[in-house]
Amino acid sequence: MTSALAPQANAVRDFNRFYTRIIGVLDEGMVRTPFSLTDCRVIYELAQRPATEVPALRRELGLDPGYLSRILSRFAVDGLVERSQSPVDGRRQVVALTDAGRAAYELLDERTQNEIESLLSRLSDPDRERLVEAMRTIRGLLGEAPPPRAYLLRPAGPGDLGWVVHRHGVRYAEEYGWDITYEALIARIVADYVDGRDPLREEAWIAELDGAPVGSVFCVRRDDEVAQLRLLLVEPEVRGLGIGSRLVDECLRFARRVGYREIMLWTTDILTDARRIYEKAGFELREQAPRHSFGHDLVEQTWWRRL
């Protein structure tokens, strides 16, 4: 009987075959060297530290002991590694790259970098970002935690306002099924911000990651005493990095600094992730009422916070 996972498994296998052809794993030697992919992995790990106990190297690479032993023996004959007893435990062997081994690593590293850069150069900037993000997604889904990623908060600039309208329209349609009237509302909010903005008391910020916008928030004037937080958005692939809370905090700091006494915001009850951010930032629910908007029956909410 065919497994229910067979179509997905076949898709993964097809991708693996495609990707190994792209990076040349099945060629006779990696990046025009006499080394196999496994040889390169061993050299790379040895290059990361002055010396390594063989059992630790085997665990790191997940290699069969006999297979690793044969590779190290060949490397020793070629003058790439030297082996000795561990100063901590004489029963264990320590292996380290020689000067020739370091030179082999540097050649591999340089050629690999050049080939990958050549591959990426065929793509546009947006496509390169999509490729790298897809690779991060694969790593995350298959269990390897990605390293922490640094993001930048900056004032909105040329092109950002169009991005805000577009991404709000796409995100809320995909996640909540809201119709095009929501995107029209966002476009009006952005246009009103531009047409009537007081630069001393109103500001918009974009969160940027790896050179691409991934979030937004606006602080606008409601009246002389009250500011309004609007258009908070965080792209789903970067949620969990604290970007939403950071955007809200930036809005609160600005509102307090320019003299507002209170800040408020409008949202709906289904936006649970956003509400958690607002509650954590000290906002309190003051009013709510049913409303039919954007093609759905919703409960609109107004949240307030003293500054």
Backbone as a ProteinNet text record, in pm:
[ID]
protein_1_A
[PRIMARY]
MTSALAPQANAVRDFNRFYTRIIGVLDEGMVRTPFSLTDCRVIYELAQRPATEVPALRRELGLDPGYLSRILSRFAVDGLVERSQSPVDGRRQVVALTDAGRAAYELLDERTQNEIESLLSRLSDPDRERLVEAMRTIRGLLGEAPPPRAYLLRPAGPGDLGWVVHRHGVRYAEEYGWDITYEALIARIVADYVDGRDPLREEAWIAELDGAPVGSVFCVRRDDEVAQLRLLLVEPEVRGLGIGSRLVDECLRFARRVGYREIMLWTTDILTDARRIYEKAGFELREQAPRHSFGHDLVEQTWWRRL
[TERTIARY]
84.7	0	88.7	53.4	130.1	103.3	210.8	196.2	134.9	61.6	5.8	115.1	234.1	345.5	426	390	469.5	485.8	379.3	399.7	499.1	487.7	582.3	724.1	735.2	867.5	931.5	853.4	906.8	951.5	874	912.1	1045	1065.4	1192.6	1307.1	1284.9	1390.1	1423.8	1319.2	1344.9	1426.8	1393.4	1469.3	1614.3	1635.1	1771.4	1854.3	1794.7	1868	1899.9	1802.4	1824.8	1937.1	1932.7	2028.8	2169.6	2179.3	2313.7	2374.9	2291	2345.6	2392.4	2315.3	2350.2	2483.4	2505.4	2627.7	2741.5	2717.5	2826.4	2871.4	2784.2	2823.8	2859.5	2795	2817.2	2932	2998	3115.3	3228.4	3327.6	3439.6	3511.8	3525.4	3587.9	3517.9	3505.9	3439.3	3523.6	3461.7	3523.3	3661.4	3666.4	3787.9	3905.7	3879.7	3984.3	3969.4	4068	4055.8	3969	3903.7	3830.4	3682.4	3628.7	3485.9	3413.5	3279.9	3202.2	3236.7	3247.9	3280.4	3420.7	3514.4	3650	3644.5	3565.8	3555.7	3495.2	3396.3	3334.8	3437.7	3519.3	3622.1	3723	3770.5	3868.5	3810.1	3684.6	3621	3614.6	3569.7	3557.9	3694	3795.1	3929	3984.5	3941.7	3992.4	3932.2	3826.7	3758.3	3824.9	3925.4	3989.7	4132.2	4220.8	4360.7	4375.7	4300.9	4309.6	4177.1	4144.9	4016.1	4034.5	3970.3	3970.1	3886.5	3935.7	3868.5	3724.7	3696.1	3555.2	3462.8	3512.8	3431	3407.3	3510.5	3496.1	3394.3	3398.2	3305.1	3161.1	3140.6	3004.9	2956.1	3043.5	3005.8	2961.7	3030.5	3002.9	2904.6	2879.7	2788.8	2841	2971.7	3033.2	3061.2	3060.7	3100.1	3246.8	3282.2	3421.7	3523.2	3492.8	3587.3	3604.5	3494	3499.7	3584.6	3562.1	3640.4	3787.2	3813.6	3952.2	4025.3	3958.2	4022	4050.5	3958.2	3980.1	4100.6	4106.4	4217.3	4350.4	4348.9	4472.2	4520.2	4428.3	4465.4	4517.4	4452.4	4498.6	4638	4664.5	4796	4904.3	4875.4	4971.2	4998.4	4893.4	4908.4	4966.3	4993	5052.9	4955.6	4824.8	4724.8	4693.2	4710	4681.8	4795.6	4801.9	4892.9	4813.7	4844.8	4770.2	4862.2	4803.1	4879.8	4784.6	4839.3	4755.6	4699.8	4578	4517	4593.5	4625.7	4693.2	4603.3	4472.8	4378.4	4352.9	4340.8	4312.4	4398.1	4501.1	4594.8	4533.2	4411.5	4345.7	4281.7	4273.4	4208	4311.1	4275.3	4362.7	4315.6	4411	4383.6	4434.8	4358.7	4398.1	4393.6	4489	4496.2	4545.7	4505.9	4555.7	4701.3	4777.2	4912.2	4904.7	5019.7	5020.3	4964	4997.9	4943.3	4792.9	4746	4602.8	4531.4	4591.7	4533.8	4527.2	4631.9	4633	4522.2	4499.9	4392.4	4256.9	4239.7	4114	4092.5	4196	4181.5	4145.4	4203.9	4170.1	4024.5	3981	3841.9	3746.7	3779.6	3692.6	3681.2	3792.9	3791.6	3712.9	3737.8	3669.1	3519.4	3483	3341.7	3272.1	3336.5	3278.7	3259.4	3358.3	3349.3	3237.7	3223.4	3120.7	2980.5	2962.9	2832.1	2798.4	2895.4	2870.9	2838.1	2903.1	2872.4	2728.9	2687.1	2550.2	2450.1	2476.6	2384.8	2381.5	2491.3	2498	2399.5	2349.5	2252.5	2112.4	2092.4	1960.2	1951	1830.4	1807.5	1818.1	1829.2	1836.4	1716	1591.3	1476.2	1479.1	1523.1	1526.8	1634.1	1744.8	1847.8	1792.5	1718.8	1658.7	1559.1	1478.1	1381.3	1452.4	1561.9	1636.8	1693.8	1758.4	1819.5	1712.6	1599.5	1491.8	1433.8	1421	1371.3	1466.3	1595.7	1693.4	1683.9	1663.1	1643.8	1519.4	1414.6	1290.8	1312.8	1385.7	1414.4	1491.6	1593	1672.2	1586.9	1500.6	1416.8	1317.1	1252.7	1150.5	1208.2	1330.8	1391.9	1468.9	1456.7	1503.9	1630.9	1699.6	1822.1	1788.6	1805.9	1771.1	1863.1	1807.4	1891.6	1955.6	2069.4	2132.6	2045.9	2059.3	1982.9	2011.3	1907.4	1921	1898.4	1985.3	1976	1888.1	1801.7	1717	1739.5	1694.1	1713.7	1579	1560.2	1443.7	1487.3	1413.6	1448.2	1320.8	1327.3	1210.1	1171	1042.1	994	1050.6	1088.4	1145	1075.3	1129.9	1068.9	1048.8	930	897.2	837.1	860.8	812	661.1	601.7	457.7	378.6	427.1	364.7	377.2	492.6	513.1	414.6	392.3	299.5	159.7	112.1	-21.4	-27.7	70.2	72.2	74.9	164	180.1	60.5	-0.7	-123.2	-232	-247.5	-348.4	-325.4	-200.2	-167.1	-180.8	-123.3	-119	-259.5	-343.2	-475.1	-567.7	-544.3	-620.4	-579.3	-448.1	-400	-431	-416.6	-429.7	-572.8	-653.8	-787.6	-898.9	-861.6	-961.7	-1029.2	-967.1	-1028.8	-1025	-1129.7	-1140.1	-1062.5	-1076.7	-995.3	-1030.8	-1145.4	-1180	-1082	-1019.6	-919.5	-796.6	-752	-637.4	-669.2	-794.4	-835	-828.3	-868.8	-860.6	-715.8	-625.6	-483.9	-429.7	-469	-422.2	-468.3	-592.5	-641.8	-566.9	-539.4	-465.2	-326.6	-259.7	-125.2	-130.7	-230.2	-241.9	-269.8	-357.2	-385.2	-260.9	-181.1	-56.3	36.5	49.7	138.8	83.9	-45.9	-104.7	-106	-129.6	-146.2	-42.4	69.3	166.1	229	233.3	310.8	443.7	553.5	680.2	734.5	686.3	733	658.5	537.6	456.7	404.2	446	403	522.8	525.5	639.2	595.5	669.2	646.8	781.3	781.3	904.5	888.7	1000.1	1008.6	1111.6	1075.4	1172.4	1233.2	1364.5	1435.7	1525.7	1523.5	1605.4	1671.9	1805.5	1881.4	1851.4	1831.2	1810.9	1669.7	1575.7	1438.1	1342.1	1235.1	1137.1	1058.9	1036.4	962.9	858.6	847.7	750.8	732.5	623.3	595.3	512.9	515.8	425	423.2	308.2	292	245.2	294.7	243.1	186.4	54.4	-10.2	-87	-117.5	-189	-338.3	-398.6	-544.6	-598.6	-536.6	-558.8	-434.4	-437.6	-317	-266.9	-356.3	-319.8	-301.5	-359.2	-366.2	-302.3	-213.1	-155	-228.6	-215.1	-273.1	-166.1	-157	-67.4	-143.5	-82.5	-150.7	-55.1	-114.7	-46.1	71.7	52	152.9	146.2	257.9	266.1	400.7	400.6	524.7	504.3	593.3	581.1	591.1	515.2	509	641.9	728.4	853.7	952.1	926.5	1018.7	950.9	830.7	765.5	839.6	847.7	925.5	1059.4	1097.8	1224.5	1208.7	1086	1063.2	1043.9	1025.6	1014.4	886.6	774.4	648.5	656	709.9	723.5	817.4	923.8	1020.2	956.9	874.1	805.6	710.3	634.5	541.8	617.9	726.8	807.2	860.5	903	954.4	844.2	724.4	609.9	578.3	579.8	551.4	656.2	781.7	888.5	873	842.9	825.5	707.2	594.1	473.7	498.7	569.4	599.6	693.6	793.1	894.3	837.1	738.4	685.6	566.1	530.1	435.8	294	264.1	130.1	113.5	-10.2	-38.1	-94.6	-159.9	-215.9	-193.4	-204.6	-198	-305	-368	-473.5	-451	-525.6	-518.1	-649.2	-675.8	-793.6	-748.2	-817.1	-785.5	-912.8	-901.5	-1015.6	-977.9	-1079.4	-1055.4	-981.5	-980	-914.7	-762.9	-713	-568.3	-500.2	-496.3	-452	-304.1	-219	-75.7	-51.2	-119.7	-103.1	-155.3	-268.6	-323.5	-227.7	-158.7	-61	50.6	92.5	195.4	143.9	19.8	-37.5	-52	-98.8	-114.1	21.2	120.9	255.1	309.3	271.2	319	238.6	136.4	61.2	-70.4	-112.9	-242.2	-355.4	-467.5	-585.8	-705.1	-785.5	-905.8	-1009.3	-1057.5	-1154.2	-1292.9	-1300.2	-1429.4	-1422.1	-1533.8	-1543.7	-1689.3	-1709.1	-1843.9	-1839.9	-1949	-1953.7	-1959.4	-1901.2	-1898.6	-1874.7	-1943.5	-1919.1	-1825.8	-1705.6	-1605.9	-1521.3	-1475.3	-1379.7	-1432	-1564.5	-1626.5	-1651.4	-1636.2	-1650.2	-1719.4	-1783.3	-1836	-1722.2	-1688.6	-1574.8	-1619.9	-1533.2	-1551.4	-1438.6	-1472.1	-1368.9	-1338.9	-1212.6	-1168.8	-1086.7	-1099.2	-1016.9	-937.3	-804.7	-713.7	-645	-624.2	-562.9	-449.4	-360.2	-250.3	-208.5	-190.1	-136.8	14.3	65.5	209.3	275.4
-119.4	0	125	219.6	343.2	430.8	480.5	567.2	700.3	761.2	894.1	998.5	968.1	1063.1	1043.7	944.1	913.3	1031.9	1108.3	1222.6	1324.9	1356.3	1452	1394.2	1264.4	1201.3	1203	1177.2	1181.1	1322	1421.9	1560.4	1595.1	1549.2	1573.5	1504.6	1380.8	1307.5	1375.2	1422	1493.5	1619.6	1692	1812.7	1777.5	1670.5	1630.1	1600.6	1528.6	1498.7	1626.4	1716.6	1843.9	1923	1932.1	2016.6	1958	1825.9	1766.8	1790.3	1795.2	1829.2	1973.9	2062.5	2205.5	2229.6	2169.6	2198.1	2103.9	2005.3	1921.1	1814.1	1770	1667.5	1536.9	1508.8	1381.1	1386.8	1501	1508.8	1425.9	1399.8	1318.3	1384.4	1515.1	1587.1	1717.7	1756.5	1882.3	2000	2097.7	2223.3	2200.5	2106.5	2077.3	2041.1	1958.3	1905.3	1753.8	1682.4	1536	1489.5	1581.6	1546.4	1521	1418	1391.2	1484.7	1479.1	1560.7	1526	1395.8	1356.5	1401.1	1390.8	1441.4	1589.2	1665.5	1809.2	1836.8	1758.3	1776.2	1751.7	1647.8	1617	1731	1778.2	1886.6	2012.4	2042	2161	2154.7	2042.5	2030.8	2040.4	1980.6	1987.6	2130.3	2207.3	2343.9	2438.4	2396.4	2485.4	2490.6	2404.9	2400.6	2348.9	2376.2	2332.9	2181.2	2106.9	1961.2	1905.4	1783.1	1723.6	1576.2	1531.9	1389.2	1318.2	1204.5	1132.3	1093.8	1044.4	1013.2	1134.5	1251.3	1372.3	1409.3	1394.3	1422.4	1327.6	1200.7	1101.3	1134.8	1177.8	1214.8	1338.5	1435.2	1558.3	1532.4	1442.2	1415.7	1302.3	1220.5	1108.2	1000.9	976.4	881.2	747.4	642.8	511	515.8	455.2	461.5	411.4	298.7	244	335.3	395.1	484.6	606.7	667.9	783.9	747.3	630	586.9	576.3	523.6	511.2	648	742.2	877.6	942.1	930.6	992.1	926.9	796.7	727.6	778.9	795.8	848.2	990.5	1071.7	1208.9	1211.5	1118.6	1113.7	1079.5	983.4	945.4	1062.9	1142.6	1258.2	1380.4	1368.2	1479	1588.6	1558.1	1659.4	1666.2	1556.2	1553.5	1484.6	1513.1	1439.9	1391.2	1270.5	1208.9	1185.3	1196.4	1176.1	1130.5	1093.8	1055.3	1178.6	1164.8	1273.1	1296.5	1421.8	1448.9	1423.4	1416	1392.9	1245.4	1169.9	1027.5	958.1	887	823.4	717.4	673.2	572.7	634.8	767.6	834.9	900.7	907.6	968	1109.5	1198.7	1336.7	1358.1	1431	1456.5	1606.7	1655.8	1798.6	1814.8	1923.6	1953.3	1998.2	1955.4	2007.4	2138.1	2198.7	2318.6	2287.6	2170	2129.9	2110.7	2057.2	2040.6	2174.1	2271.2	2405.8	2469.2	2447.1	2502.1	2438	2308.1	2240	2297.7	2323.4	2382.8	2520.9	2603.4	2738.8	2736	2638.9	2625	2582.3	2485.8	2441.4	2554.7	2628.2	2736	2845.4	2882.1	2988	2945	2823.6	2777.9	2759.1	2707.9	2691	2826.2	2923.3	3058.1	3117.1	3101.3	3157.8	3091.5	2960	2890.8	2927.2	2939.1	2977.6	3121.2	3211.1	3348.7	3354.9	3270.3	3264.4	3217.2	3117.9	3067.8	3177.1	3249.1	3353.7	3473	3497.8	3614.9	3605.9	3487.1	3470.8	3516.1	3536.8	3571.3	3720.1	3772.5	3910.7	3920.5	4043.6	4062.3	4001.3	4026.8	3965.7	3813.8	3755.6	3609.7	3550.6	3621.7	3573.2	3571.6	3677.8	3681.7	3566.9	3540.4	3430.6	3296.5	3277.6	3152.6	3131.9	3234.8	3222.9	3200.6	3270	3252.7	3111.8	3057.7	2920.7	2820.8	2844.8	2756.4	2763.7	2884.2	2897.1	2820.9	2828.3	2758.4	2608.4	2554.9	2411.4	2371.8	2448.1	2416.4	2418.9	2520.7	2530.8	2417.6	2381.4	2277	2139	2115.8	1983.8	1972.8	2073.1	2054.5	2124.5	2188.4	2259.1	2404.1	2444.6	2581.6	2679.8	2776.8	2876	2970	3027.9	3123.1	3247.1	3317.6	3441.8	3538.8	3610	3698.6	3842.5	3930.1	4071.4	4144.7	4232.3	4311.8	4459.1	4543.5	4687.7	4755.7	4855.5	4943.4	5077.8	5125.9	5253.7	5327.4	5461.1	5535.3	5489	5494.9	5457.8	5553.6	5498.3	5578.8	5551.4	5600.8	5579.9	5431.2	5397.4	5259.5	5182.2	5224.9	5150.3	5157.8	5272	5286.7	5195.7	5181.1	5086.5	4944.3	4913.7	4779.6	4756.3	4857.6	4843.2	4808.5	4880.8	4853.3	4713.4	4679.5	4548.7	4433.9	4442.4	4329.6	4316.4	4427.7	4416.4	4346.5	4385.8	4322	4173.3	4134.5	3992.6	3914	3966.7	3892.1	3865.1	3968.1	3949.7	3868.6	3870	3781.8	3637.2	3612	3475.2	3417.2	3498.1	3444.8	3448.5	3545.8	3561.1	3565.1	3563.1	3564.9	3698.9	3807.5	3939.6	3981.1	4053.4	4089.4	4217.3	4261.7	4373.7	4506.6	4513.4	4638.8	4670.3	4567.2	4594.1	4661.1	4612.4	4675.1	4819.8	4844.7	4982.2	5071	5016.7	5092.8	5127.2	5029.9	5054.8	5162.3	5157.5	5257.8	5397.4	5409.2	5540.1	5587.5	5494.7	5532.8	5585.3	5515.7	5557	5690.8	5707.9	5834.3	5950.2	5928.1	6033.8	6067.8	5966.8	5990	6081.9	6054	6134.8	6276	6286	6417.5	6511.6	6455.8	6544	6527.4	6464.9	6432.1	6555.3	6551.2	6647.1	6579.1	6617.2	6545.2	6550.8	6647.3	6656.5	6561.5	6518.6	6438.3	6309.2	6279.1	6156.9	6091.3	5956.8	5884.6	5742.9	5682.8	5543.7	5473.2	5345.2	5266.7	5138.1	5096.4	4969.3	4882.1	4756.8	4658.3	4591.4	4583.3	4530.1	4414.6	4307.4	4190.6	4144.6	4132.8	4090.7	4179.7	4309.8	4405	4414.1	4337.6	4337.8	4378.4	4454.4	4491	4369.9	4360.5	4246.8	4291.6	4423	4469.1	4618.8	4665.4	4809	4848.8	4977.6	5037.8	5188	5251.6	5395.8	5455.8	5575.2	5653.5	5782.2	5801.1	5917.3	5995.5	6121	6208.5	6181.6	6155.8	6148.2	6284.8	6341.6	6481.7	6527.2	6645.9	6700.6	6613.8	6542.8	6464.8	6315.9	6267.3	6123.1	6087.1	5990.2	5932.7	5803.4	5759	5631.6	5544.5	5421.4	5321.8	5254.6	5252.4	5195.8	5109.2	5017.3	4941.3	4859.7	4797.7	4703.3	4577.1	4537.3	4417.4	4351.6	4218.4	4141	4021.2	4004.3	3892	3759.5	3658.2	3533	3460.3	3470.8	3395.9	3450.8	3572.9	3628.8	3647.2	3596.9	3605.4	3517.7	3563.6	3493.1	3557.2	3655.7	3726.2	3850.3	3880.7	3998.1	4126.1	4115.7	4235.1	4311.8	4240.6	4309.2	4391.5	4332.5	4405.3	4524.4	4505.3	4614.3	4730.4	4700.6	4806	4884.5	4812.1	4878	4963.6	4911.9	4988.7	5116.9	5108.8	5227.3	5332	5286.2	5376.4	5443.9	5366.9	5422.8	5524.9	5494.9	5588.4	5720.6	5710.8	5831.6	5913.3	5846.8	5918.3	5988.6	5922.4	5982.1	6101.7	6085.9	6190.6	6317.8	6304.4	6424.4	6484.6	6428.2	6496.2	6444.4	6332.2	6275.5	6221.5	6226.2	6173.9	6031.7	5996.6	5863.1	5814.8	5684.3	5625.9	5518.9	5506.4	5408.2	5334.1	5227.2	5152.2	5080	5048.3	4971	4835.9	4729.6	4595.8	4511.9	4384.2	4293.1	4174.6	4104.5	3997.8	3878.2	3862.2	3744.3	3760.3	3881.5	3904.9	3877.3	3749.2	3710.5	3740	3718.3	3745	3892.6	3978.3	4122.6	4163.5	4105.2	4142.8	4106.7	3995.5	3959.1	4062.4	4113.5	4218.1	4344	4381.8	4502.5	4488.3	4373.1	4350.5	4356.2	4295.2	4297.1	4439.6	4524.7	4663	4753.8	4699.6	4778.9	4835.8	4799.2	4845.3	4770.6	4838.4	4777.9	4792.3	4686	4688.1	4780.2	4878.4	4972.7	4954.4	4923.4	4909.6	4796.4	4728	4631.8	4619.8	4587.1	4578.3	4496.1	4424.6	4347.8	4439.8	4392	4472.8	4380.5	4405.7	4330.9	4413.4	4364.6	4435.9	4336.5	4379	4303.6	4164.5	4153.9	4028.3	3931.6	3975.3	3885.2	3955.3	3875	3925.4	3926.1	4042.3	4059.8	4126.7	4126	4205.2	4306.8	4433.3	4537	4576.9	4610.9	4645	4773.2	4851.3	4970.3	4953.7	4967	4950.6	5084.7	5112.8	5238.2	5212.5	5311.9	5307.2	5448.5	5477.9	5607.2	5608	5724.2	5739.5	5811.2
0	0	0	-81.9	-90	31.9	92.9	209.4	168.9	264.9	240.4	222.7	275	264.4	136.7	54.9	-64.4	-158.8	-190	-281.4	-227.2	-95.7	-36.8	-33.8	-1.4	1.4	-136.4	-239.3	-375.7	-413.1	-367.5	-395.9	-330.3	-205	-136.2	-209.2	-251.6	-323.9	-456	-526.7	-652	-627.1	-517.4	-485.5	-452.1	-375.8	-340.4	-464.6	-560.8	-684.1	-760.7	-766.7	-834.5	-767.6	-633.7	-564	-569	-560.5	-569.9	-707.4	-811.2	-944.1	-946.5	-882.3	-883	-814.3	-697.6	-621.2	-654.2	-744	-791.5	-696.1	-604.8	-508.2	-577	-689	-755.4	-855.2	-868.4	-954.7	-895	-976.5	-929.3	-812.6	-815.5	-704.7	-680.6	-551.9	-518.9	-563.7	-624.9	-670.3	-731.9	-825.1	-904	-813.7	-712.6	-624.5	-620.3	-565.2	-555.8	-439.3	-368.4	-247.2	-275.2	-208.5	-213.5	-117.1	-120.6	-27.7	116.9	148.7	286.2	324.2	230.6	256.1	294.7	219.4	246	383.1	422	553.8	664.1	647	748.1	755.8	641.6	639.7	702	669.8	724.5	876.6	932.7	1078	1144.8	1086.1	1144.7	1140.4	1041.4	1028.4	1131	1199.9	1294.1	1430.6	1454.4	1585.5	1569.6	1666.2	1651.9	1644.8	1725.8	1726.9	1776.4	1734.3	1766.1	1800.6	1908.3	1936.7	1831.1	1784.8	1676.5	1713.3	1835.6	1867.8	1856.4	1898.5	1888.3	1742.7	1658.9	1516.4	1453.9	1493.7	1439.7	1477.4	1602.8	1645.3	1571	1552	1484.9	1341.4	1274.2	1133.6	1112.2	1216.3	1203.1	1109.8	1112.5	1020.6	1089.1	1009.2	1057.6	1101.6	1217.5	1265.9	1165.2	1099.5	1002.4	882.2	837.5	722.1	754.8	872.2	911.4	927.9	985	1003.9	870.8	768.3	636.3	575.4	593.8	541.9	610.8	743.4	817	782.2	761.4	722.2	586	492.9	360.7	372.3	455.4	475.3	537.9	629.3	693.2	590.8	502.7	398.7	305.9	277.2	188.4	259	389.1	463	501.5	501.8	534.1	682.8	755.5	898.3	972.5	1101	1189	1309	1355.4	1464.6	1582.8	1703.1	1826.5	1934.9	2051.9	2165.3	2234.8	2288.9	2363.8	2493.4	2527.1	2654.2	2774.6	2751.4	2859.2	2881.3	2772.8	2779	2674.6	2719.4	2628.7	2540.6	2573.3	2489.2	2366.2	2364.2	2252.7	2161.8	2034	1934.8	1901.6	1884.7	1846	1704.6	1624.4	1486.3	1461.2	1382.3	1350.2	1207.8	1143.7	1010	1016	918.1	900.2	821.2	795.4	711.5	573.6	521.8	391	399.6	511.1	529.2	536.8	607.6	614.7	476.2	396.1	260.8	176.8	196.7	123.9	164.7	294	342	280.9	279.5	225.6	77.4	2.8	-137.9	-154.8	-76.3	-81.4	-46.8	59	104.9	-1.4	-61.7	-162.9	-286.1	-333.7	-454.8	-429.7	-312.5	-280.4	-275.3	-209.7	-201.1	-340.2	-425.4	-560.1	-641.1	-628.5	-706.1	-658.4	-525.9	-474.6	-515.8	-508	-550.2	-698.9	-780.7	-923.6	-946.1	-866.4	-875.9	-838.9	-730.3	-684.5	-778.8	-847.7	-935.7	-1051.3	-1079.9	-1189	-1147.8	-1018.9	-967.4	-936.6	-939.1	-897.7	-745.5	-694.5	-549.5	-477.9	-522.9	-454.1	-458.2	-571.9	-581.7	-490.5	-474.7	-380.8	-238.5	-201.1	-67.6	-49.1	-151.9	-143.5	-127.3	-199.3	-191.1	-51.7	2.3	135.1	241.4	229.4	326.4	319	197.1	182.3	247.2	236.3	299.7	451.8	504.2	649.3	693	613.2	646.7	651.6	554.2	552.8	677.5	712	832.1	956.5	967.1	1085.3	1095.5	982.9	985.1	1012.3	968.8	987.7	1118.1	1203.9	1340.9	1379.7	1285.5	1321.1	1349.9	1473.1	1511.1	1439.8	1367.2	1300.1	1401.4	1366.8	1458.4	1473.8	1587.4	1604.5	1491.2	1448.6	1333.8	1379	1333.3	1370.7	1270.5	1322.3	1235	1265.7	1173.6	1183.7	1183.4	1271.3	1267.8	1212.5	1114.7	1051.5	1013.1	996.9	949.1	809.3	779.8	646.8	542.8	428.1	320.7	188.7	77.6	-54.3	-83.8	-130.1	-162	-48.3	75.8	192	207.1	174.3	194.6	100.2	-22.7	-113.9	-63.7	-4.1	53.3	167.8	251.7	364	314.5	213.9	160.2	101.6	19.7	-46.5	53.6	152.1	244.4	337.9	378.3	457.4	376.4	249.7	167.1	151.5	124.4	105.2	235	341.7	467.1	521.7	524.8	584.3	494.2	364.1	275.3	296.4	307.3	321.9	459.9	564.8	699.8	752.4	707.1	764	659.4	531.7	427	406.4	452.9	437.6	291.3	249.8	108.8	77.8	-46.2	-95.5	-29.8	37.8	105.1	217.6	274.3	378.5	317.8	203.9	138.5	100.9	58.8	26.8	150.7	266.9	391.2	423.2	408.9	437.1	343.8	218	122.2	163.7	212.8	258	380.8	474.8	595.9	558.5	468.6	427	353.6	265.7	192.4	288.1	385.5	484.2	564.8	596	670.4	590.3	462.7	378.4	361.1	333.6	303.4	424.1	544.1	659.1	767.1	735.2	839.9	903.2	1037.3	1115.3	1148.2	1082.8	1102.4	1244.3	1323.1	1461.2	1553.8	1514.1	1604.5	1541.2	1420.1	1353.6	1285	1291.5	1233.7	1196.9	1104.2	1064.6	1061.6	1099.1	1103.6	1024.3	967.8	896.7	966.8	993	1040.7	918	915.5	799.2	843.5	768.8	798.1	669.7	674	555.3	435.3	461.3	354.1	300.8	358.4	308.6	419.3	387.6	490.8	536.7	669.3	725.8	827.8	852.8	951.2	944	1005.1	1003	1124	1158.1	1255	1230	1258	1240.8	1373	1403.7	1515.5	1456.8	1469	1409.2	1516	1485.6	1578.2	1572	1688.4	1698.7	1741.9	1845.1	1883	1957.3	2013	2075.7	2191.4	2258.5	2375.8	2347.1	2238.4	2213.7	2079.8	2083.3	1962.2	1928.3	1804.2	1763	1698.9	1745.8	1686.6	1572.8	1452.9	1337.8	1254.8	1179.3	1074.5	1127.6	1244.6	1293.9	1208.6	1154.9	1071.7	1090.9	1103.9	1106	1013.8	919.3	825.9	901.7	862.3	938.8	951.6	849.8	855.2	957.6	1011.6	1111.3	1247.2	1262.2	1392.8	1492.2	1614.9	1715.9	1742.9	1662	1682.8	1770.6	1813.6	1896.3	1817.9	1685.5	1602.2	1632.9	1653.2	1682.6	1809.3	1916.1	2042.6	2028.5	1951.1	1932.1	1856	1755.7	1681.6	1772.4	1854.7	1946.4	2046.6	2101.3	2197.4	2134	2009.1	1941	1925.2	1892.9	1879.1	2012.5	2122.8	2254.1	2295.3	2270.1	2307.3	2231.3	2102.5	2022.6	2073	2096.6	2142.1	2274.7	2364.2	2494.7	2478	2390.8	2374	2313.7	2222.5	2155.9	2229.5	2345.4	2431.9	2438.9	2377	2392.9	2535	2585.6	2719.3	2715.6	2604.8	2589.9	2447.4	2429.9	2296.4	2287.5	2170	2151	2019	2000.9	1876.3	1853.5	1728.5	1689.2	1636.6	1675.8	1626	1628.2	1600	1609.1	1696.4	1743.9	1841.6	1783.7	1651.2	1593.9	1581.7	1600	1587.2	1720.7	1758	1892.2	1916.1	1816.2	1835.2	1862	1785.9	1806.3	1943.1	1984	2115.1	2228.1	2216	2319.8	2328.1	2212.8	2211.4	2278.8	2249.5	2308.1	2459.7	2504.6	2648.9	2718.7	2658	2716.8	2725.1	2629.6	2627.5	2719.4	2787.6	2884.4	2835	2714.8	2666.2	2737.6	2753	2814.6	2721.6	2713.5	2630.7	2694.5	2616.5	2670.5	2608.1	2480.8	2414.2	2312.1	2290.8	2182.5	2139.1	2011.4	1956.4	1828.5	1797.4	1672.2	1551.9	1442.1	1320.3	1201.2	1091.8	968.3	880.4	863.5	783.7	706.1	589	508.7	471.5	464	425.4	538.8	665.3	779.2	895.8	979.7	1106.3	1207.8	1259	1348.3	1477.1	1575.8	1697.1	1700.4	1677.2	1679	1822.9	1848.3	1982.8	1979.7	2086	2104.2	2233.4	2220.9	2335.1	2361.9	2491.6	2532.3	2630.8	2636	2733.8	2767	2896.3	2937.8	2917.4	2880.9	2859.4	2973.6
[MASK]
+++++++++++++++++++++++++++++++++++++++++++++++++++++++++++++++++++++++++++++++++++++++++++++++++++++++++++++++++++++++++++++++++++++++++++++++++++++++++++++++++++++++++++++++++++++++++++++++++++++++++++++++++++++++++++++++++++++++++++++++++++++++++++++++++++++++++++++++++++++++++++++++++++++++++++++++++++

